[in-house]
Amino acid sequence: MKIYKPIFWSKKNFLSIILYPLTFITFTINLIKNLSNKKKYNLKTICIGNIYLGGTGKTPLSIEVNKILTKKYKTVFIKKKYKNQIDEKILLESNGKLICNNDRGIALKIAKNQKYEICIIDDGLQEKTIKYDLSIACFNSTSGIGNGFLLPAGPLRENISNVKKYDAIFLNGEKKNKILKSLLLKNNKNLKIFEGKYVPTNLKQFNRNNNFIIFSGIGNPNEFERTLKKYRFKIKKKIIFPDHHKFSKYEIDKIKKIAKVKDLNIITTEKDYLRLSKKNKKNIKFLKIELKIKDRKKFSNFLQEKI
């Protein structure tokens, strides 16, 4: 979904109250989906998704899960084919095998025919026709559940009470959010909650004494900025685009012009960099990050137990 997240998604206000009656549409769609017959496929499936729309660390976690399991099993990523998510496709392909199809069920059948043992489904929690062996919902530790409303009045794709249907939760980001943890456990006291932080892996490529202009078109641009500030990047200007934005030459030329006039270095996210044309990539660097899992051994044991 290509959107700017409205401010009222963070806190309830007049606009979110006005839009609240429209959440009945989302509620009804979810209700119908939940009535679907669930099919179990003859191979292990791990689904990593979210309830909060975008920017929760699904893809980085999928990559880390693959790193843990690929040592012992023949694994493959499953990703539904979306034209505007070529960046995530490239990112997954650079970290393992990928089957991308318009139908996740067909993708799982292909995986079975190719003798894969475990499928890691990136962003599939709202696919209610598949019975997953393990389901993990990701949240950004700062954003939490926003104003707590369903779309379009809030950022939630499903009611927060649906966490009771999932096996584990990942809280990704810099903030320690005890209130969110408490809320999640209130809905399911048996939930396994894990935490992850974004750690840059290419800091040596940057001179952090320089000043920077940053741009991004991702689900949670604020987390990108927080990570840069944590590692003491001097941010003088930032430009935010919608999630999965396809950058035009005009937009990139404008950013480069600002950088030249103000003597700034340009930095973006890896996902955004992957969506740039070869020509537009010139003089632009990206921060490469990976998700560092707290208590990685504990999480690894949890995965092994579940599959």
ZABA-304203 format. One record per residue (C-alpha): residue number from 0; residue in one letter; x, y, z. Coordinates in steps of 0.02 Angstrom, whole numbers, plus 50000, padded with zeros to 5 digits. Layout:
% residues N
<NUM, "A", <X, Y, Z>>
...
//
This chain:
% residues 307
<0, "M", <50000, 50000, 50000>>
<1, "K", <50075, 50166, 49945>>
<2, "I", <50030, 50294, 50078>>
<3, "Y", <50089, 50430, 50194>>
<4, "K", <50040, 50384, 50370>>
<5, "P", <49925, 50520, 50436>>
<6, "I", <49968, 50599, 50603>>
<7, "F", <49800, 50550, 50678>>
<8, "W", <49851, 50366, 50664>>
<9, "S", <49968, 50398, 50809>>
<10, "K", <49841, 50473, 50929>>
<11, "K", <49652, 50483, 50931>>
<12, "N", <49587, 50651, 50876>>
<13, "F", <49439, 50730, 50786>>
<14, "L", <49483, 50654, 50615>>
<15, "S", <49506, 50478, 50682>>
<16, "I", <49337, 50489, 50772>>
<17, "I", <49254, 50551, 50612>>
<18, "L", <49326, 50403, 50515>>
<19, "Y", <49288, 50276, 50650>>
<20, "P", <49122, 50215, 50574>>
<21, "L", <49220, 50163, 50417>>
<22, "T", <49319, 50039, 50521>>
<23, "F", <49164, 49930, 50512>>
<24, "I", <49215, 49890, 50332>>
<25, "T", <49385, 49826, 50387>>
<26, "F", <49305, 49731, 50531>>
<27, "T", <49181, 49648, 50412>>
<28, "I", <49316, 49600, 50286>>
<29, "N", <49418, 49522, 50426>>
<30, "L", <49265, 49430, 50490>>
<31, "I", <49233, 49354, 50318>>
<32, "K", <49416, 49307, 50299>>
<33, "N", <49416, 49219, 50468>>
<34, "L", <49271, 49111, 50410>>
<35, "S", <49378, 49041, 50268>>
<36, "N", <49428, 48859, 50269>>
<37, "K", <49612, 48845, 50313>>
<38, "K", <49720, 48727, 50212>>
<39, "K", <49871, 48638, 50286>>
<40, "Y", <50013, 48608, 50163>>
<41, "N", <50128, 48459, 50174>>
<42, "L", <50281, 48558, 50227>>
<43, "K", <50324, 48672, 50372>>
<44, "T", <50267, 48853, 50361>>
<45, "I", <50323, 49003, 50463>>
<46, "C", <50225, 49163, 50432>>
<47, "I", <50299, 49331, 50483>>
<48, "G", <50182, 49479, 50466>>
<49, "N", <50103, 49623, 50559>>
<50, "I", <49943, 49698, 50624>>
<51, "Y", <50007, 49877, 50620>>
<52, "L", <50018, 49934, 50439>>
<53, "G", <50199, 49941, 50377>>
<54, "G", <50369, 49976, 50453>>
<55, "T", <50376, 49840, 50586>>
<56, "G", <50528, 49739, 50530>>
<57, "K", <50445, 49591, 50444>>
<58, "T", <50575, 49570, 50308>>
<59, "P", <50730, 49589, 50420>>
<60, "L", <50655, 49460, 50539>>
<61, "S", <50616, 49342, 50394>>
<62, "I", <50799, 49353, 50344>>
<63, "E", <50859, 49316, 50522>>
<64, "V", <50741, 49167, 50537>>
<65, "N", <50812, 49101, 50375>>
<66, "K", <50990, 49121, 50440>>
<67, "I", <50946, 49017, 50593>>
<68, "L", <50856, 48878, 50501>>
<69, "T", <50952, 48862, 50338>>
<70, "K", <51098, 48779, 50428>>
<71, "K", <50988, 48628, 50462>>
<72, "Y", <50844, 48635, 50339>>
<73, "K", <50812, 48672, 50155>>
<74, "T", <50723, 48839, 50169>>
<75, "V", <50639, 48959, 50050>>
<76, "F", <50557, 49130, 50064>>
<77, "I", <50378, 49150, 50002>>
<78, "K", <50323, 49324, 49950>>
<79, "K", <50162, 49376, 49866>>
<80, "K", <50202, 49466, 49704>>
<81, "Y", <50172, 49654, 49713>>
<82, "K", <50239, 49769, 49577>>
<83, "N", <50284, 49906, 49701>>
<84, "Q", <50383, 49790, 49817>>
<85, "I", <50529, 49748, 49703>>
<86, "D", <50648, 49809, 49839>>
<87, "E", <50590, 49677, 49962>>
<88, "K", <50599, 49544, 49827>>
<89, "I", <50781, 49589, 49788>>
<90, "L", <50823, 49596, 49974>>
<91, "L", <50752, 49422, 50005>>
<92, "E", <50836, 49349, 49850>>
<93, "S", <51004, 49414, 49910>>
<94, "N", <50981, 49318, 50073>>
<95, "G", <50911, 49153, 50013>>
<96, "K", <50796, 49066, 49889>>
<97, "L", <50632, 49152, 49847>>
<98, "I", <50469, 49098, 49767>>
<99, "C", <50364, 49248, 49719>>
<100, "N", <50186, 49218, 49658>>
<101, "N", <50019, 49308, 49653>>
<102, "D", <49946, 49161, 49753>>
<103, "R", <50034, 49105, 49912>>
<104, "G", <49950, 48935, 49901>>
<105, "I", <50025, 48905, 49727>>
<106, "A", <50194, 48964, 49792>>
<107, "L", <50185, 48835, 49932>>
<108, "K", <50145, 48698, 49806>>
<109, "I", <50296, 48749, 49702>>
<110, "A", <50402, 48744, 49859>>
<111, "K", <50341, 48568, 49898>>
<112, "N", <50379, 48509, 49720>>
<113, "Q", <50554, 48582, 49735>>
<114, "K", <50577, 48484, 49897>>
<115, "Y", <50596, 48631, 50015>>
<116, "E", <50569, 48584, 50198>>
<117, "I", <50524, 48752, 50275>>
<118, "C", <50439, 48902, 50195>>
<119, "I", <50461, 49074, 50274>>
<120, "I", <50313, 49180, 50220>>
<121, "D", <50353, 49366, 50225>>
<122, "D", <50194, 49467, 50258>>
<123, "G", <50054, 49339, 50259>>
<124, "L", <49959, 49354, 50423>>
<125, "Q", <49805, 49423, 50333>>
<126, "E", <49803, 49268, 50221>>
<127, "K", <49672, 49167, 50316>>
<128, "T", <49658, 49021, 50195>>
<129, "I", <49825, 48945, 50250>>
<130, "K", <49854, 48852, 50414>>
<131, "Y", <50029, 48903, 50467>>
<132, "D", <50137, 48798, 50582>>
<133, "L", <50204, 48955, 50663>>
<134, "S", <50142, 49135, 50653>>
<135, "I", <50238, 49287, 50714>>
<136, "A", <50169, 49465, 50721>>
<137, "C", <50292, 49611, 50718>>
<138, "F", <50270, 49781, 50799>>
<139, "N", <50380, 49934, 50801>>
<140, "S", <50421, 49964, 50983>>
<141, "T", <50396, 50152, 50967>>
<142, "S", <50239, 50157, 50859>>
<143, "G", <50155, 50017, 50956>>
<144, "I", <49974, 50006, 50901>>
<145, "G", <49956, 50192, 50862>>
<146, "N", <49783, 50256, 50909>>
<147, "G", <49719, 50077, 50920>>
<148, "F", <49588, 50096, 50782>>
<149, "L", <49566, 49988, 50628>>
<150, "L", <49595, 50058, 50454>>
<151, "P", <49556, 50192, 50396>>
<152, "A", <49534, 50278, 50565>>
<153, "G", <49695, 50200, 50629>>
<154, "P", <49843, 50095, 50572>>
<155, "L", <49781, 49923, 50623>>
<156, "R", <49744, 49792, 50491>>
<157, "E", <49661, 49682, 50623>>
<158, "N", <49594, 49708, 50797>>
<159, "I", <49731, 49700, 50928>>
<160, "S", <49636, 49558, 51013>>
<161, "N", <49687, 49448, 50866>>
<162, "V", <49861, 49428, 50941>>
<163, "K", <49785, 49284, 51039>>
<164, "K", <49787, 49186, 50875>>
<165, "Y", <49974, 49205, 50848>>
<166, "D", <50119, 49108, 50924>>
<167, "A", <50242, 49248, 50954>>
<168, "I", <50269, 49436, 50946>>
<169, "F", <50424, 49533, 50895>>
<170, "L", <50450, 49710, 50958>>
<171, "N", <50577, 49791, 50842>>
<172, "G", <50660, 49958, 50871>>
<173, "E", <50753, 50063, 50998>>
<174, "K", <50619, 50095, 51128>>
<175, "K", <50577, 49986, 51278>>
<176, "N", <50388, 49982, 51275>>
<177, "K", <50321, 49904, 51435>>
<178, "I", <50146, 49971, 51403>>
<179, "L", <50137, 49882, 51235>>
<180, "K", <50203, 49721, 51311>>
<181, "S", <50072, 49728, 51447>>
<182, "L", <49932, 49759, 51321>>
<183, "L", <49987, 49612, 51213>>
<184, "L", <49998, 49493, 51361>>
<185, "K", <49826, 49552, 51418>>
<186, "N", <49756, 49482, 51256>>
<187, "N", <49858, 49322, 51267>>
<188, "K", <49953, 49284, 51427>>
<189, "N", <50044, 49139, 51342>>
<190, "L", <50119, 49246, 51204>>
<191, "K", <50305, 49229, 51177>>
<192, "I", <50376, 49405, 51158>>
<193, "F", <50547, 49435, 51082>>
<194, "E", <50640, 49596, 51044>>
<195, "G", <50751, 49656, 50902>>
<196, "K", <50856, 49810, 50864>>
<197, "Y", <50919, 49878, 50698>>
<198, "V", <51108, 49872, 50688>>
<199, "P", <51206, 49954, 50543>>
<200, "T", <51336, 49841, 50462>>
<201, "N", <51423, 49966, 50347>>
<202, "L", <51463, 50114, 50460>>
<203, "K", <51644, 50116, 50400>>
<204, "Q", <51583, 50179, 50231>>
<205, "F", <51530, 50345, 50308>>
<206, "N", <51621, 50494, 50378>>
<207, "R", <51504, 50544, 50519>>
<208, "N", <51592, 50711, 50537>>
<209, "N", <51502, 50762, 50376>>
<210, "N", <51326, 50832, 50368>>
<211, "F", <51189, 50728, 50288>>
<212, "I", <51025, 50742, 50194>>
<213, "I", <50918, 50587, 50214>>
<214, "F", <50772, 50526, 50110>>
<215, "S", <50662, 50373, 50122>>
<216, "G", <50501, 50295, 50062>>
<217, "I", <50474, 50157, 50190>>
<218, "G", <50338, 50109, 50313>>
<219, "N", <50425, 50186, 50462>>
<220, "P", <50545, 50327, 50412>>
<221, "N", <50559, 50385, 50593>>
<222, "E", <50645, 50223, 50643>>
<223, "F", <50774, 50252, 50505>>
<224, "E", <50807, 50426, 50573>>
<225, "R", <50818, 50362, 50752>>
<226, "T", <50948, 50233, 50700>>
<227, "L", <51053, 50365, 50612>>
<228, "K", <51046, 50480, 50762>>
<229, "K", <51093, 50338, 50879>>
<230, "Y", <51253, 50317, 50778>>
<231, "R", <51284, 50506, 50777>>
<232, "F", <51249, 50550, 50597>>
<233, "K", <51227, 50738, 50579>>
<234, "I", <51059, 50756, 50492>>
<235, "K", <51028, 50929, 50421>>
<236, "K", <50879, 50891, 50309>>
<237, "K", <50758, 50747, 50283>>
<238, "I", <50635, 50709, 50144>>
<239, "I", <50498, 50579, 50165>>
<240, "F", <50404, 50491, 50025>>
<241, "P", <50259, 50366, 50032>>
<242, "D", <50297, 50184, 50072>>
<243, "H", <50365, 50088, 49920>>
<244, "H", <50382, 50250, 49822>>
<245, "K", <50454, 50238, 49646>>
<246, "F", <50576, 50382, 49632>>
<247, "S", <50577, 50490, 49476>>
<248, "K", <50733, 50567, 49400>>
<249, "Y", <50663, 50738, 49443>>
<250, "E", <50646, 50694, 49628>>
<251, "I", <50822, 50623, 49641>>
<252, "D", <50897, 50769, 49543>>
<253, "K", <50811, 50888, 49664>>
<254, "I", <50885, 50796, 49814>>
<255, "K", <51058, 50800, 49734>>
<256, "K", <51042, 50986, 49698>>
<257, "I", <50998, 51023, 49881>>
<258, "A", <51145, 50916, 49936>>
<259, "K", <51265, 51010, 49821>>
<260, "V", <51205, 51183, 49871>>
<261, "K", <51210, 51145, 50059>>
<262, "D", <51364, 51033, 50052>>
<263, "L", <51274, 50879, 50117>>
<264, "N", <51305, 50693, 50092>>
<265, "I", <51154, 50591, 50035>>
<266, "I", <51099, 50436, 50129>>
<267, "T", <50946, 50325, 50114>>
<268, "T", <50887, 50151, 50166>>
<269, "E", <50938, 49992, 50076>>
<270, "K", <50759, 49964, 50021>>
<271, "D", <50749, 50137, 49943>>
<272, "Y", <50920, 50118, 49861>>
<273, "L", <50863, 49956, 49778>>
<274, "R", <50719, 50051, 49696>>
<275, "L", <50834, 50179, 49616>>
<276, "S", <50891, 50167, 49435>>
<277, "K", <51076, 50137, 49405>>
<278, "K", <51100, 50318, 49353>>
<279, "N", <51007, 50388, 49503>>
<280, "K", <51114, 50286, 49624>>
<281, "K", <51267, 50392, 49585>>
<282, "N", <51328, 50490, 49738>>
<283, "I", <51197, 50408, 49851>>
<284, "K", <51242, 50287, 49990>>
<285, "F", <51128, 50177, 50094>>
<286, "L", <51135, 50119, 50274>>
<287, "K", <51138, 49930, 50275>>
<288, "I", <51057, 49862, 50431>>
<289, "E", <51016, 49693, 50504>>
<290, "L", <50901, 49647, 50645>>
<291, "K", <50994, 49597, 50802>>
<292, "I", <50885, 49479, 50903>>
<293, "K", <50895, 49493, 51091>>
<294, "D", <50910, 49318, 51167>>
<295, "R", <50944, 49245, 50996>>
<296, "K", <50977, 49073, 51069>>
<297, "K", <50809, 49074, 51159>>
<298, "F", <50721, 49123, 50998>>
<299, "S", <50817, 48990, 50901>>
<300, "N", <50760, 48858, 51025>>
<301, "F", <50582, 48921, 51011>>
<302, "L", <50588, 48899, 50821>>
<303, "Q", <50658, 48723, 50836>>
<304, "E", <50523, 48674, 50960>>
<305, "K", <50383, 48738, 50848>>
<306, "I", <50439, 48656, 50687>>
//
